[in-house]
Structure formats: C-alpha cells, structure tokens
Amino acid sequence: MGTVLSLLIVAVALFTAFALKKFYDKPYIVNFSLAAMLLLIVVRTLLLQPINTLGYVAIALCSIAFIFQAVLGIKNVKTQEQV
C-alpha cells in the first residue's frame, strides 16, 4: 500500500508539473492537483509507523495547505464560470 501511494504521489506531481505548463489558463486544475498531492502525502505519512514529531508536523502543514489549495481551486472555478 505504501509503494502504491508513493507512486501515486509521483504521478500526481508529474501531472501537476504538466498542468502548470499546459493548463495555464485553467488554474483550478493546478489547484486541485496540488490538493490531491497534499492529501496523498498526508495519507502516506499516516501509514508510517511510528509517526514521529516530523511526521505530525508534515501532516499538519500538508492538511492546512490542502485546505488552502482546495479553496483556491473553488474560487478559480467560480471565477472561470463568471468570465
């Protein structure tokens, strides 16, 4: 399971890099792909046994960043619909 999640993180990171160049006019795609990557990092970190202090910090920071990216993605979708 850990290997699959690690591969998913890499795949989403590559998609995000691709989306930064290809979908420049659709920033919500980048926001949602970053949010997905952050969520996968949180899940992967939760699977580590035992979780040390650095793991808890990573979980907290990635969770906060996930929320920010999701909110930015929703705002960008609403902006795209208005244009």
N, CA and C atoms as a LAMMPS dump frame, in Angstrom:
ITEM: TIMESTEP
0
ITEM: NUMBER OF ATOMS
249
ITEM: BOX BOUNDS ff ff ff
-5.0000000000000000e+02 5.0000000000000000e+02
-5.0000000000000000e+02 5.0000000000000000e+02
-5.0000000000000000e+02 5.0000000000000000e+02
ITEM: ATOMS id mol type element x y z
1 1 1 N 0.824 -1.195 0
2 1 2 C 0 0 0
3 1 3 C 0.866 1.256 0
4 2 1 N 1.935 1.237 0.766
5 2 2 C 2.825 2.387 0.82
6 2 3 C 3.486 2.666 -0.517
7 3 1 N 3.87 1.608 -1.216
8 3 2 C 4.502 1.772 -2.523
9 3 3 C 3.518 2.355 -3.53
10 4 1 N 2.285 1.889 -3.495
11 4 2 C 1.264 2.391 -4.41
12 4 3 C 1.012 3.875 -4.149
13 5 1 N 0.923 4.252 -2.876
14 5 2 C 0.721 5.663 -2.546
15 5 3 C 1.906 6.513 -2.978
16 6 1 N 3.104 5.997 -2.805
17 6 2 C 4.289 6.737 -3.237
18 6 3 C 4.285 6.94 -4.748
19 7 1 N 3.906 5.913 -5.482
20 7 2 C 3.813 6.037 -6.943
21 7 3 C 2.706 7.011 -7.35
22 8 1 N 1.602 6.998 -6.623
23 8 2 C 0.528 7.954 -6.902
24 8 3 C 0.977 9.389 -6.647
25 9 1 N 1.751 9.589 -5.581
26 9 2 C 2.268 10.925 -5.281
27 9 3 C 3.16 11.411 -6.421
28 10 1 N 4.02 10.536 -6.907
29 10 2 C 4.904 10.903 -8.02
30 10 3 C 4.084 11.183 -9.279
31 11 1 N 3.079 10.356 -9.548
32 11 2 C 2.25 10.548 -10.739
33 11 3 C 1.482 11.866 -10.671
34 12 1 N 0.928 12.183 -9.511
35 12 2 C 0.194 13.437 -9.364
36 12 3 C 1.15 14.625 -9.444
37 13 1 N 2.35 14.481 -8.913
38 13 2 C 3.344 15.554 -9.005
39 13 3 C 3.717 15.803 -10.469
40 14 1 N 3.887 14.747 -11.242
41 14 2 C 4.19 14.907 -12.669
42 14 3 C 3.023 15.551 -13.407
43 15 1 N 1.794 15.134 -13.063
44 15 2 C 0.629 15.748 -13.687
45 15 3 C 0.545 17.232 -13.332
46 16 1 N 0.855 17.577 -12.093
47 16 2 C 0.834 18.97 -11.668
48 16 3 C 1.852 19.789 -12.456
49 17 1 N 3.04 19.25 -12.628
50 17 2 C 4.064 19.94 -13.416
51 17 3 C 3.597 20.121 -14.862
52 18 1 N 2.966 19.093 -15.424
53 18 2 C 2.428 19.175 -16.774
54 18 3 C 1.302 20.209 -16.844
55 19 1 N 0.441 20.213 -15.822
56 19 2 C -0.704 21.125 -15.801
57 19 3 C -0.257 22.579 -15.678
58 20 1 N 0.86 22.816 -14.993
59 20 2 C 1.363 24.183 -14.873
60 20 3 C 1.702 24.782 -16.238
61 21 1 N 2.16 23.951 -17.148
62 21 2 C 2.514 24.424 -18.489
63 21 3 C 1.323 24.365 -19.445
64 22 1 N 0.59 23.263 -19.409
65 22 2 C -0.457 23.02 -20.397
66 22 3 C -1.757 23.773 -20.087
67 23 1 N -2.165 23.786 -18.828
68 23 2 C -3.444 24.384 -18.444
69 23 3 C -3.227 25.7 -17.707
70 24 1 N -2.393 26.553 -18.27
71 24 2 C -2.079 27.831 -17.627
72 24 3 C -3.319 28.709 -17.493
73 25 1 N -4.247 28.583 -18.439
74 25 2 C -5.457 29.398 -18.401
75 25 3 C -6.542 28.809 -17.504
76 26 1 N -6.297 27.621 -16.943
77 26 2 C -7.241 26.968 -16.033
78 26 3 C -6.532 26.652 -14.71
79 27 1 N -6.341 27.661 -13.868
80 27 2 C -5.562 27.449 -12.638
81 27 3 C -6.221 26.5 -11.647
82 28 1 N -7.53 26.296 -11.76
83 28 2 C -8.186 25.389 -10.824
84 28 3 C -7.713 23.949 -10.997
85 29 1 N -7.291 23.581 -12.193
86 29 2 C -6.755 22.234 -12.403
87 29 3 C -5.472 22.066 -11.607
88 30 1 N -4.637 23.079 -11.622
89 30 2 C -3.388 23.036 -10.86
90 30 3 C -3.69 23.008 -9.365
91 31 1 N -4.648 23.838 -8.928
92 31 2 C -5 23.867 -7.51
93 31 3 C -5.506 22.511 -7.027
94 32 1 N -6.397 21.898 -7.793
95 32 2 C -6.942 20.613 -7.369
96 32 3 C -5.9 19.495 -7.445
97 33 1 N -4.995 19.553 -8.404
98 33 2 C -3.957 18.522 -8.461
99 33 3 C -2.967 18.686 -7.312
100 34 1 N -2.655 19.92 -6.945
101 34 2 C -1.813 20.148 -5.762
102 34 3 C -2.52 19.68 -4.494
103 35 1 N -3.826 19.94 -4.404
104 35 2 C -4.585 19.482 -3.243
105 35 3 C -4.583 17.961 -3.159
106 36 1 N -4.73 17.3 -4.301
107 36 2 C -4.695 15.838 -4.307
108 36 3 C -3.334 15.313 -3.872
109 37 1 N -2.279 15.949 -4.343
110 37 2 C -0.933 15.528 -3.956
111 37 3 C -0.719 15.713 -2.458
112 38 1 N -1.157 16.817 -1.912
113 38 2 C -1.009 17.061 -0.475
114 38 3 C -1.806 16.05 0.338
115 39 1 N -3.002 15.721 -0.126
116 39 2 C -3.813 14.721 0.571
117 39 3 C -3.136 13.352 0.535
118 40 1 N -2.552 12.997 -0.6
119 40 2 C -1.825 11.732 -0.688
120 40 3 C -0.609 11.713 0.233
121 41 1 N 0.063 12.838 0.37
122 41 2 C 1.21 12.911 1.282
123 41 3 C 0.758 12.716 2.72
124 42 1 N -0.393 13.296 3.087
125 42 2 C -0.922 13.114 4.439
126 42 3 C -1.25 11.643 4.691
127 43 1 N -1.914 11.019 3.732
128 43 2 C -2.264 9.606 3.892
129 43 3 C -1.013 8.744 3.984
130 44 1 N -0.028 9.03 3.147
131 44 2 C 1.231 8.269 3.169
132 44 3 C 1.955 8.446 4.501
133 45 1 N 1.944 9.661 5.039
134 45 2 C 2.596 9.916 6.315
135 45 3 C 1.867 9.206 7.449
136 46 1 N 0.55 9.134 7.365
137 46 2 C -0.22 8.431 8.4
138 46 3 C 0.09 6.935 8.433
139 47 1 N 0.52 6.395 7.299
140 47 2 C 0.84 4.968 7.241
141 47 3 C 2.183 4.631 7.871
142 48 1 N 3.016 5.648 8.096
143 48 2 C 4.317 5.398 8.71
144 48 3 C 4.122 4.971 10.159
145 49 1 N 4.866 3.993 10.573
146 49 2 C 4.77 3.513 11.957
147 49 3 C 6.138 3.467 12.567
148 50 1 N 6.415 4.037 13.672
149 50 2 C 5.6 5.016 14.386
150 50 3 C 5.78 6.388 13.762
151 51 1 N 4.804 7.249 13.979
152 51 2 C 4.879 8.614 13.472
153 51 3 C 5.642 9.447 14.499
154 52 1 N 6.701 10.101 14.043
155 52 2 C 7.479 10.944 14.947
156 52 3 C 7.005 12.396 14.847
157 53 1 N 7.681 13.284 15.522
158 53 2 C 7.295 14.695 15.551
159 53 3 C 7.309 15.306 14.151
160 54 1 N 8.313 14.97 13.361
161 54 2 C 8.382 15.478 11.998
162 54 3 C 7.179 15.014 11.177
163 55 1 N 6.734 13.802 11.412
164 55 2 C 5.55 13.289 10.724
165 55 3 C 4.295 14.072 11.085
166 56 1 N 4.139 14.373 12.356
167 56 2 C 2.984 15.163 12.785
168 56 3 C 3.03 16.578 12.206
169 57 1 N 4.206 17.162 12.126
170 57 2 C 4.35 18.487 11.525
171 57 3 C 3.992 18.421 10.038
172 58 1 N 4.462 17.392 9.358
173 58 2 C 4.144 17.229 7.933
174 58 3 C 2.644 17.055 7.732
175 59 1 N 2.004 16.278 8.59
176 59 2 C 0.557 16.078 8.489
177 59 3 C -0.175 17.395 8.687
178 60 1 N 0.219 18.161 9.699
179 60 2 C -0.455 19.431 9.983
180 60 3 C -0.27 20.426 8.841
181 61 1 N 0.962 20.599 8.382
182 61 2 C 1.229 21.57 7.32
183 61 3 C 0.581 21.175 5.997
184 62 1 N 0.656 19.908 5.651
185 62 2 C 0.041 19.461 4.394
186 62 3 C -1.483 19.538 4.465
187 63 1 N -2.054 19.313 5.647
188 63 2 C -3.503 19.442 5.796
189 63 3 C -3.939 20.89 5.621
190 64 1 N -3.203 21.817 6.2
191 64 2 C -3.519 23.236 6.041
192 64 3 C -3.347 23.655 4.582
193 65 1 N -2.261 23.217 3.962
194 65 2 C -2.019 23.56 2.556
195 65 3 C -3.086 22.943 1.655
196 66 1 N -3.556 21.729 1.984
197 66 2 C -4.629 21.088 1.223
198 66 3 C -5.882 21.952 1.254
199 67 1 N -6.229 22.446 2.435
200 67 2 C -7.422 23.285 2.564
201 67 3 C -7.271 24.561 1.727
202 68 1 N -6.094 25.206 1.807
203 68 2 C -5.871 26.415 1.021
204 68 3 C -5.97 26.142 -0.476
205 69 1 N -5.375 25.054 -0.946
206 69 2 C -5.415 24.737 -2.375
207 69 3 C -6.831 24.412 -2.827
208 70 1 N -7.58 23.696 -2
209 70 2 C -8.961 23.369 -2.358
210 70 3 C -9.808 24.644 -2.437
211 71 1 N -9.633 25.555 -1.485
212 71 2 C -10.382 26.813 -1.508
213 71 3 C -9.993 27.646 -2.726
214 72 1 N -8.695 27.722 -3.026
215 72 2 C -8.26 28.451 -4.217
216 72 3 C -8.831 27.831 -5.491
217 73 1 N -8.878 26.51 -5.535
218 73 2 C -9.451 25.834 -6.702
219 73 3 C -10.92 26.162 -6.868
220 74 1 N -11.668 26.171 -5.767
221 74 2 C -13.092 26.501 -5.836
222 74 3 C -13.278 27.953 -6.274
223 75 1 N -12.468 28.857 -5.741
224 75 2 C -12.557 30.268 -6.154
225 75 3 C -12.224 30.421 -7.634
226 76 1 N -11.231 29.691 -8.108
227 76 2 C -10.852 29.791 -9.52
228 76 3 C -11.934 29.222 -10.428
229 77 1 N -12.61 28.152 -9.99
230 77 2 C -13.715 27.603 -10.794
231 77 3 C -14.841 28.631 -10.891
232 78 1 N -15.164 29.26 -9.761
233 78 2 C -16.231 30.265 -9.78
234 78 3 C -15.847 31.451 -10.659
235 79 1 N -14.577 31.844 -10.64
236 79 2 C -14.115 32.947 -11.476
237 79 3 C -14.206 32.569 -12.952
238 80 1 N -13.832 31.345 -13.298
239 80 2 C -13.895 30.888 -14.687
240 80 3 C -15.348 30.859 -15.202
241 81 1 N -16.29 30.494 -14.307
242 81 2 C -17.692 30.434 -14.709
243 81 3 C -18.245 31.82 -14.978
244 82 1 N -17.757 32.844 -14.269
245 82 2 C -18.263 34.202 -14.437
246 82 3 C -17.754 34.864 -15.706
247 83 1 N -16.601 34.42 -16.183
248 83 2 C -15.986 35.056 -17.361
249 83 3 C -16.646 34.619 -18.624
